[in-house]
Amino acid sequence: MADSRTNFTVEGVASEDDARTIERELRERRGVQSATVDPESGDVEVRYGEELLSAEAIKSTVRDAGYEVE
């Protein structure tokens, strides 16, 4: 599986709980290898298998969890 990485910023991350929620939602997606959210900046880094998932699908997962993606 080819390893890809995407970085983006999420608005509305107000606490560590928000960061954990986003990380959990992302990690539940098939193909996501790791997801890290900085609770202070809202910066997100996701490593994933590009054969299983696209960067847009990852962002869509965050939107579905109720957050805005920049």
C-alpha positions in Angstrom: 0.0 0.0 0.0 1.4 3.4 -1.0 1.7 5.7 1.9 0.4 9.2 1.5 0.1 12.2 3.8 -2.4 15.1 4.0 -2.3 18.2 6.2 -5.1 20.6 6.7 -6.6 22.8 9.4 -10.0 22.3 11.1 -12.0 25.1 12.6 -13.9 24.6 15.8 -11.3 22.6 17.7 -11.7 24.2 21.1 -10.3 21.5 23.3 -8.4 18.2 23.6 -11.8 16.4 23.5 -12.4 17.9 20.1 -9.0 16.8 18.9 -9.5 13.2 20.3 -13.0 13.0 18.6 -11.5 14.0 15.2 -8.6 11.6 15.7 -10.9 8.7 16.6 -13.3 9.4 13.6 -10.3 9.4 11.3 -8.7 6.3 12.7 -11.9 4.3 12.3 -11.7 4.8 8.5 -10.2 1.9 6.6 -6.9 3.0 5.2 -6.0 5.6 7.8 -2.7 4.6 9.4 -2.3 7.6 11.8 -4.1 10.8 12.6 -2.9 13.6 14.8 -4.7 16.8 15.7 -3.1 19.8 17.4 -5.9 21.1 19.8 -4.4 24.6 19.9 -4.1 25.2 16.2 -6.5 22.8 14.7 -3.8 21.4 12.4 -4.4 17.9 11.3 -1.9 15.4 9.8 -3.1 12.1 8.4 -1.1 9.2 7.0 -3.1 6.9 4.8 -3.1 4.3 2.1 -4.0 6.1 -1.1 -5.4 2.9 -2.7 -8.1 2.8 -0.1 -8.8 6.5 0.6 -8.5 10.0 -0.8 -7.6 13.2 0.9 -11.1 14.5 0.1 -12.7 11.5 1.7 -10.6 12.2 4.8 -11.8 15.8 5.0 -15.3 14.6 4.4 -15.0 12.4 7.5 -14.1 15.5 9.6 -17.0 17.5 8.1 -19.4 14.6 8.9 -18.1 14.8 12.5 -19.4 18.4 12.7 -16.2 20.4 12.0 -15.2 22.8 9.3 -12.2 22.1 7.2 -10.1 24.9 5.7 
